[in-house]
Amino acid sequence: MRIGELAERTGTSVRSLRYYEQRGLLRSERSSGNQREYDEVAVERVHLIRSLLAAGLSTETIDDVLPCVSEPAIQTPRLTRTLLEERARIDADIARLEGMRRLLDDVIAQAPPVV
């Protein structure tokens, strides 16, 4: 599929897809007309990249993580440490968000009914 279709299927901008490719996170083949062509696996890979970015991981860390998704045996102790730190950061974010949700629940419980 071409870059426009991949963008549409993943809800990602063409610019972001080009950036992912530039960073080595995504790969394409080139057609005879020098247009990018992606296989079906690219759809899931883009979803994974976007999820990892949304979780706050850097593109550098994502570049380290992606190969381990398909081949966990290649994970290094350094990457394991990085991932443990990232998980701790995400846990702290979740705790902070849960606190905010409790606060909002309290305010909503005291609010007049919505009509």
OpenMM code with the backbone's topology and positions (N, CA, C; nanometers):
from openmm import Vec3, app, unit

residues = "MET ARG ILE GLY GLU LEU ALA GLU ARG THR GLY THR SER VAL ARG SER LEU ARG TYR TYR GLU GLN ARG GLY LEU LEU ARG SER GLU ARG SER SER GLY ASN GLN ARG GLU TYR ASP GLU VAL ALA VAL GLU ARG VAL HIS LEU ILE ARG SER LEU LEU ALA ALA GLY LEU SER THR GLU THR ILE ASP ASP VAL LEU PRO CYS VAL SER GLU PRO ALA ILE GLN THR PRO ARG LEU THR ARG THR LEU LEU GLU GLU ARG ALA ARG ILE ASP ALA ASP ILE ALA ARG LEU GLU GLY MET ARG ARG LEU LEU ASP ASP VAL ILE ALA GLN ALA PRO PRO VAL VAL".split()
positions = [
    Vec3(0.0847, -0.1173, 0.0000),
    Vec3(0.0000, 0.0000, 0.0000),
    Vec3(0.0892, 0.1236, 0.0000),
    Vec3(0.0381, 0.2292, -0.0521),
    Vec3(0.1133, 0.3544, -0.0560),
    Vec3(0.0963, 0.4313, 0.0734),
    Vec3(0.1758, 0.5335, 0.0892),
    Vec3(0.1814, 0.6077, 0.2143),
    Vec3(0.0462, 0.6706, 0.2507),
    Vec3(-0.0276, 0.7184, 0.1517),
    Vec3(-0.1583, 0.7789, 0.1793),
    Vec3(-0.2563, 0.6791, 0.2375),
    Vec3(-0.2554, 0.5573, 0.1855),
    Vec3(-0.3441, 0.4535, 0.2388),
    Vec3(-0.3026, 0.4142, 0.3801),
    Vec3(-0.1717, 0.4016, 0.4030),
    Vec3(-0.1242, 0.3686, 0.5372),
    Vec3(-0.1649, 0.4783, 0.6351),
    Vec3(-0.1522, 0.6021, 0.5936),
    Vec3(-0.1918, 0.7146, 0.6789),
    Vec3(-0.3405, 0.7050, 0.7124),
    Vec3(-0.4217, 0.6772, 0.6132),
    Vec3(-0.5662, 0.6679, 0.6340),
    Vec3(-0.6017, 0.5501, 0.7254),
    Vec3(-0.5403, 0.4376, 0.7024),
    Vec3(-0.5727, 0.3171, 0.7800),
    Vec3(-0.5263, 0.3251, 0.9249),
    Vec3(-0.4263, 0.4069, 0.9518),
    Vec3(-0.3725, 0.4163, 1.0876),
    Vec3(-0.4105, 0.5460, 1.1584),
    Vec3(-0.4725, 0.6383, 1.0864),
    Vec3(-0.5062, 0.7665, 1.1464),
    Vec3(-0.3830, 0.8502, 1.1774),
    Vec3(-0.2789, 0.8305, 1.0982),
    Vec3(-0.1510, 0.8980, 1.1182),
    Vec3(-0.1242, 0.9889, 0.9996),
    Vec3(-0.0648, 1.1012, 1.0226),
    Vec3(-0.0353, 1.1907, 0.9110),
    Vec3(0.0778, 1.1334, 0.8248),
    Vec3(0.0758, 1.1700, 0.6992),
    Vec3(0.1828, 1.1294, 0.6074),
    Vec3(0.3159, 1.1818, 0.6595),
    Vec3(0.3140, 1.3012, 0.7127),
    Vec3(0.4366, 1.3606, 0.7668),
    Vec3(0.4931, 1.2746, 0.8800),
    Vec3(0.4064, 1.2273, 0.9690),
    Vec3(0.4525, 1.1414, 1.0792),
    Vec3(0.5095, 1.0104, 1.0260),
    Vec3(0.4441, 0.9523, 0.9265),
    Vec3(0.4943, 0.8270, 0.8689),
    Vec3(0.6328, 0.8472, 0.8092),
    Vec3(0.6524, 0.9584, 0.7423),
    Vec3(0.7855, 0.9877, 0.6874),
    Vec3(0.8883, 1.0039, 0.7992),
    Vec3(0.8456, 1.0678, 0.9070),
    Vec3(0.9346, 1.0854, 1.0226),
    Vec3(0.9698, 0.9498, 1.0833),
    Vec3(0.8707, 0.8620, 1.1013),
    Vec3(0.8984, 0.7282, 1.1551),
    Vec3(0.9987, 0.6555, 1.0670),
    Vec3(0.9832, 0.6713, 0.9375),
    Vec3(1.0756, 0.6057, 0.8446),
    Vec3(1.2160, 0.6671, 0.8557),
    Vec3(1.2213, 0.7977, 0.8648),
    Vec3(1.3503, 0.8669, 0.8782),
    Vec3(1.4231, 0.8216, 1.0049),
    Vec3(1.3480, 0.7975, 1.1129),
    Vec3(1.4063, 0.7540, 1.2404),
    Vec3(1.4373, 0.6040, 1.2416),
    Vec3(1.3998, 0.5321, 1.1356),
    Vec3(1.4269, 0.3892, 1.1271),
    Vec3(1.3229, 0.3025, 1.1964),
    Vec3(1.2112, 0.3612, 1.2369),
    Vec3(1.1062, 0.2870, 1.3060),
    Vec3(1.0152, 0.2126, 1.2094),
    Vec3(1.0113, 0.2571, 1.0864),
    Vec3(0.9224, 0.2025, 0.9845),
    Vec3(1.0013, 0.1892, 0.8556),
    Vec3(0.9731, 0.0840, 0.7827),
    Vec3(1.0451, 0.0611, 0.6573),
    Vec3(0.9475, 0.0476, 0.5412),
    Vec3(0.9928, 0.0911, 0.4269),
    Vec3(0.9126, 0.0774, 0.3052),
    Vec3(1.0030, 0.0315, 0.1922),
    Vec3(0.9397, -0.0188, 0.0912),
    Vec3(1.0085, -0.0489, -0.0344),
    Vec3(0.9763, 0.0660, -0.1286),
    Vec3(1.0515, 0.0773, -0.2347),
    Vec3(1.0244, 0.1811, -0.3342),
    Vec3(0.9738, 0.1160, -0.4615),
    Vec3(0.8696, 0.1750, -0.5183),
    Vec3(0.8148, 0.1261, -0.6448),
    Vec3(0.9043, 0.1724, -0.7592),
    Vec3(0.8752, 0.1258, -0.8783),
    Vec3(0.9538, 0.1687, -0.9941),
    Vec3(0.9426, 0.3195, -1.0153),
    Vec3(0.8322, 0.3777, -0.9679),
    Vec3(0.8144, 0.5224, -0.9756),
    Vec3(0.8693, 0.5942, -0.8532),
    Vec3(0.9474, 0.5230, -0.7702),
    Vec3(1.0118, 0.5754, -0.6507),
    Vec3(0.9123, 0.6177, -0.5415),
    Vec3(0.7937, 0.5570, -0.5408),
    Vec3(0.6962, 0.5852, -0.4354),
    Vec3(0.7112, 0.4818, -0.3249),
    Vec3(0.6868, 0.5257, -0.2027),
    Vec3(0.6937, 0.4339, -0.0888),
    Vec3(0.5810, 0.3319, -0.0988),
    Vec3(0.6140, 0.2066, -0.0663),
    Vec3(0.5138, 0.1009, -0.0598),
    Vec3(0.5346, 0.0235, 0.0686),
    Vec3(0.4247, 0.0004, 0.1404),
    Vec3(0.4291, -0.0664, 0.2701),
    Vec3(0.3502, -0.1963, 0.2630),
    Vec3(0.3918, -0.2945, 0.3438),
    Vec3(0.3163, -0.4186, 0.3514),
    Vec3(0.2138, -0.4080, 0.4646),
    Vec3(0.1325, -0.5118, 0.4807),
    Vec3(0.0268, -0.5115, 0.5821),
    Vec3(0.0821, -0.4999, 0.7244),
    Vec3(0.1999, -0.5531, 0.7475),
    Vec3(0.2605, -0.5483, 0.8807),
    Vec3(0.2811, -0.4039, 0.9255),
    Vec3(0.2965, -0.3134, 0.8319),
    Vec3(0.3204, -0.1727, 0.8653),
    Vec3(0.2041, -0.1124, 0.9438),
    Vec3(0.0821, -0.1588, 0.9183),
    Vec3(-0.0343, -0.1043, 0.9890),
    Vec3(-0.0208, -0.1292, 1.1392),
    Vec3(0.0060, -0.2530, 1.1780),
    Vec3(0.0222, -0.2843, 1.3196),
    Vec3(0.1451, -0.2166, 1.3791),
    Vec3(0.2501, -0.2072, 1.3004),
    Vec3(0.3728, -0.1423, 1.3497),
    Vec3(0.3469, 0.0051, 1.3795),
    Vec3(0.2742, 0.0729, 1.2926),
    Vec3(0.2425, 0.2142, 1.3155),
    Vec3(0.1558, 0.2286, 1.4406),
    Vec3(0.0576, 0.1391, 1.4570),
    Vec3(-0.0250, 0.1441, 1.5784),
    Vec3(0.0613, 0.1263, 1.7033),
    Vec3(0.1560, 0.0345, 1.6988),
    Vec3(0.2456, 0.0113, 1.8123),
    Vec3(0.3330, 0.1344, 1.8384),
    Vec3(0.3894, 0.1911, 1.7323),
    Vec3(0.4724, 0.3111, 1.7459),
    Vec3(0.3919, 0.4229, 1.8117),
    Vec3(0.2712, 0.4444, 1.7634),
    Vec3(0.1869, 0.5522, 1.8173),
    Vec3(0.1520, 0.5272, 1.9634),
    Vec3(0.1255, 0.4009, 1.9980),
    Vec3(0.0937, 0.3678, 2.1376),
    Vec3(0.2138, 0.3940, 2.2282),
    Vec3(0.3314, 0.3547, 2.1822),
    Vec3(0.4520, 0.3769, 2.2616),
    Vec3(0.4827, 0.5257, 2.2757),
    Vec3(0.4624, 0.6015, 2.1689),
    Vec3(0.4809, 0.7471, 2.1764),
    Vec3(0.3806, 0.8091, 2.2734),
    Vec3(0.2552, 0.7640, 2.2663),
    Vec3(0.1514, 0.8166, 2.3555),
    Vec3(0.1826, 0.7848, 2.5013),
    Vec3(0.2521, 0.6745, 2.5246),
    Vec3(0.2917, 0.6374, 2.6612),
    Vec3(0.4116, 0.7181, 2.7079),
    Vec3(0.4684, 0.7996, 2.6194),
    Vec3(0.5777, 0.8878, 2.6581),
    Vec3(0.7167, 0.8366, 2.6259),
    Vec3(0.7271, 0.7247, 2.5543),
    Vec3(0.8594, 0.6746, 2.5178),
    Vec3(0.9174, 0.7593, 2.4054),
    Vec3(1.0466, 0.7787, 2.4075),
    Vec3(1.1139, 0.8542, 2.3013),
    Vec3(1.1287, 0.7665, 2.1776),
    Vec3(1.1511, 0.8287, 2.0632),
    Vec3(1.1726, 0.7496, 1.9415),
    Vec3(1.2994, 0.6669, 1.9533),
    Vec3(1.3965, 0.7155, 2.0282),
    Vec3(1.5199, 0.6387, 2.0486),
    Vec3(1.4902, 0.5094, 2.1260),
    Vec3(1.4120, 0.5203, 2.2325),
    Vec3(1.3753, 0.4011, 2.3101),
    Vec3(1.2881, 0.3084, 2.2266),
    Vec3(1.1954, 0.3649, 2.1509),
    Vec3(1.1087, 0.2832, 2.0645),
    Vec3(1.1931, 0.2068, 1.9636),
    Vec3(1.2939, 0.2720, 1.9100),
    Vec3(1.3836, 0.2056, 1.8150),
    Vec3(1.4508, 0.0847, 1.8802),
    Vec3(1.4823, 0.0951, 2.0078),
    Vec3(1.5422, -0.0173, 2.0806),
    Vec3(1.4392, -0.1262, 2.1109),
    Vec3(1.3158, -0.0865, 2.1375),
    Vec3(1.2112, -0.1802, 2.1791),
    Vec3(1.1560, -0.2616, 2.0620),
    Vec3(1.1361, -0.1991, 1.9490),
    Vec3(1.0673, -0.2658, 1.8372),
    Vec3(1.1281, -0.4005, 1.7975),
    Vec3(1.2588, -0.4126, 1.7860),
    Vec3(1.3129, -0.5447, 1.7507),
    Vec3(1.2823, -0.6511, 1.8560),
    Vec3(1.2712, -0.6099, 1.9813),
    Vec3(1.2457, -0.7038, 2.0911),
    Vec3(1.1025, -0.7551, 2.0913),
    Vec3(1.0132, -0.6829, 2.0246),
    Vec3(0.8741, -0.7271, 2.0177),
    Vec3(0.8648, -0.8586, 1.9414),
    Vec3(0.9412, -0.8698, 1.8332),
    Vec3(0.9378, -0.9929, 1.7540),
    Vec3(1.0428, -1.0945, 1.7981),
    Vec3(1.1501, -1.0464, 1.8621),
    Vec3(1.2566, -1.1360, 1.9078),
    Vec3(1.3007, -1.0975, 2.0494),
    Vec3(1.2228, -1.1385, 2.1512),
    Vec3(1.2561, -1.0984, 2.2890),
    Vec3(1.3964, -1.1391, 2.3334),
    Vec3(1.4530, -1.2412, 2.2739),
    Vec3(1.5856, -1.2888, 2.3155),
    Vec3(1.6962, -1.1870, 2.2890),
    Vec3(1.6719, -1.0874, 2.2039),
    Vec3(1.7775, -0.9912, 2.1736),
    Vec3(1.7815, -0.8749, 2.2720),
    Vec3(1.6911, -0.8754, 2.3689),
    Vec3(1.6871, -0.7675, 2.4668),
    Vec3(1.8150, -0.7670, 2.5504),
    Vec3(1.8659, -0.6493, 2.5772),
    Vec3(1.9895, -0.6344, 2.6539),
    Vec3(1.9583, -0.5893, 2.7967),
    Vec3(2.0511, -0.6092, 2.8894),
    Vec3(2.0303, -0.5588, 3.0262),
    Vec3(2.0075, -0.4069, 3.0289),
    Vec3(2.0778, -0.3329, 2.9434),
    Vec3(2.0591, -0.1864, 2.9376),
    Vec3(1.9162, -0.1527, 2.8972),
    Vec3(1.8634, -0.2227, 2.7966),
    Vec3(1.7267, -0.1969, 2.7531),
    Vec3(1.6282, -0.2371, 2.8625),
    Vec3(1.6537, -0.3469, 2.9296),
    Vec3(1.5654, -0.3888, 3.0390),
    Vec3(1.5594, -0.2806, 3.1457),
    Vec3(1.6742, -0.2231, 3.1823),
    Vec3(1.6767, -0.1138, 3.2801),
    Vec3(1.5941, 0.0043, 3.2296),
    Vec3(1.6134, 0.0404, 3.1042),
    Vec3(1.5383, 0.1529, 3.0460),
    Vec3(1.3889, 0.1262, 3.0515),
    Vec3(1.3494, 0.0045, 3.0164),
    Vec3(1.2070, -0.0289, 3.0157),
    Vec3(1.1491, -0.0317, 3.1572),
    Vec3(1.2264, -0.0765, 3.2537),
    Vec3(1.1806, -0.0727, 3.3927),
    Vec3(1.1607, 0.0715, 3.4385),
    Vec3(1.2515, 0.1606, 3.3990),
    Vec3(1.2368, 0.3027, 3.4319),
    Vec3(1.1134, 0.3614, 3.3641),
    Vec3(1.0915, 0.3254, 3.2384),
    Vec3(0.9738, 0.3748, 3.1658),
    Vec3(0.8459, 0.3238, 3.2322),
    Vec3(0.8455, 0.1965, 3.2722),
    Vec3(0.7273, 0.1411, 3.3378),
    Vec3(0.7010, 0.2126, 3.4699),
    Vec3(0.8044, 0.2422, 3.5466),
    Vec3(0.7878, 0.3155, 3.6728),
    Vec3(0.7305, 0.4547, 3.6465),
    Vec3(0.7787, 0.5198, 3.5409),
    Vec3(0.7266, 0.6526, 3.5056),
    Vec3(0.5793, 0.6428, 3.4683),
    Vec3(0.5431, 0.5413, 3.3894),
    Vec3(0.4034, 0.5226, 3.3486),
    Vec3(0.3169, 0.4919, 3.4712),
    Vec3(0.3673, 0.4087, 3.5635),
    Vec3(0.2927, 0.3804, 3.6865),
    Vec3(0.2658, 0.5079, 3.7645),
    Vec3(0.3655, 0.5963, 3.7730),
    Vec3(0.3478, 0.7239, 3.8436),
    Vec3(0.2438, 0.8104, 3.7718),
    Vec3(0.2475, 0.8109, 3.6383),
    Vec3(0.1474, 0.8864, 3.5614),
    Vec3(0.0069, 0.8320, 3.5873),
    Vec3(-0.0054, 0.6998, 3.5908),
    Vec3(-0.1356, 0.6382, 3.6156),
    Vec3(-0.1870, 0.6769, 3.7538),
    Vec3(-0.1005, 0.6717, 3.8542),
    Vec3(-0.1409, 0.7097, 3.9901),
    Vec3(-0.1869, 0.8552, 3.9942),
    Vec3(-0.1136, 0.9419, 3.9260),
    Vec3(-0.1510, 1.0843, 3.9217),
    Vec3(-0.2862, 1.1013, 3.8535),
    Vec3(-0.3076, 1.0324, 3.7422),
    Vec3(-0.4350, 1.0414, 3.6696),
    Vec3(-0.5509, 0.9844, 3.7515),
    Vec3(-0.5257, 0.8747, 3.8230),
    Vec3(-0.6313, 0.8183, 3.9075),
    Vec3(-0.6697, 0.9163, 4.0181),
    Vec3(-0.5714, 0.9872, 4.0727),
    Vec3(-0.5998, 1.0898, 4.1727),
    Vec3(-0.6851, 1.2016, 4.1143),
    Vec3(-0.6541, 1.2425, 3.9934),
    Vec3(-0.7325, 1.3479, 3.9275),
    Vec3(-0.8750, 1.2989, 3.9008),
    Vec3(-0.8881, 1.1704, 3.8619),
    Vec3(-1.0214, 1.1147, 3.8369),
    Vec3(-1.1028, 1.1139, 3.9663),
    Vec3(-1.0409, 1.0761, 4.0780),
    Vec3(-1.1121, 1.0770, 4.2070),
    Vec3(-1.1571, 1.2185, 4.2427),
    Vec3(-1.0708, 1.3153, 4.2188),
    Vec3(-1.1071, 1.4541, 4.2459),
    Vec3(-1.2270, 1.4961, 4.1608),
    Vec3(-1.2217, 1.4638, 4.0327),
    Vec3(-1.3339, 1.4973, 3.9441),
    Vec3(-1.4620, 1.4250, 3.9859),
    Vec3(-1.4493, 1.2992, 4.0265),
    Vec3(-1.5664, 1.2247, 4.0735),
    Vec3(-1.6298, 1.2946, 4.1931),
    Vec3(-1.5474, 1.3434, 4.2857),
    Vec3(-1.5994, 1.4143, 4.4022),
    Vec3(-1.6712, 1.5419, 4.3611),
    Vec3(-1.6121, 1.6165, 4.2697),
    Vec3(-1.6755, 1.7413, 4.2241),
    Vec3(-1.8059, 1.7111, 4.1506),
    Vec3(-1.8047, 1.6079, 4.0658),
    Vec3(-1.9251, 1.5701, 3.9902),
    Vec3(-2.0349, 1.5252, 4.0854),
    Vec3(-1.9991, 1.4512, 4.1892),
    Vec3(-2.0991, 1.4017, 4.2851),
    Vec3(-2.1694, 1.5174, 4.3569),
    Vec3(-2.1020, 1.6295, 4.3699),
    Vec3(-2.1601, 1.7443, 4.4393),
    Vec3(-2.2305, 1.8404, 4.3445),
    Vec3(-2.2184, 1.8170, 4.2158),
    Vec3(-2.2748, 1.9098, 4.1166),
    Vec3(-2.4247, 1.8842, 4.0980),
    Vec3(-2.4981, 1.9881, 4.0544),
    Vec3(-2.6388, 1.9666, 4.0236),
    Vec3(-2.6521, 1.8739, 3.9026),
    Vec3(-2.7643, 1.8028, 3.8909),
    Vec3(-2.7826, 1.7107, 3.7790),
    Vec3(-2.7782, 1.7825, 3.6434),
    Vec3(-2.7299, 1.7120, 3.5460),
    Vec3(-2.7244, 1.7662, 3.4091),
    Vec3(-2.8567, 1.7361, 3.3404),
    Vec3(-2.9136, 1.8353, 3.2757),
    Vec3(-3.0405, 1.8171, 3.2037),
    Vec3(-3.0237, 1.8192, 3.0557),
] * unit.nanometer
topology = app.Topology()
chain = topology.addChain("A")
for resn in residues:
    res = topology.addResidue(resn, chain)
    for name in ("N", "CA", "C"):
        topology.addAtom(name, app.Element.getBySymbol(name[0]), res)
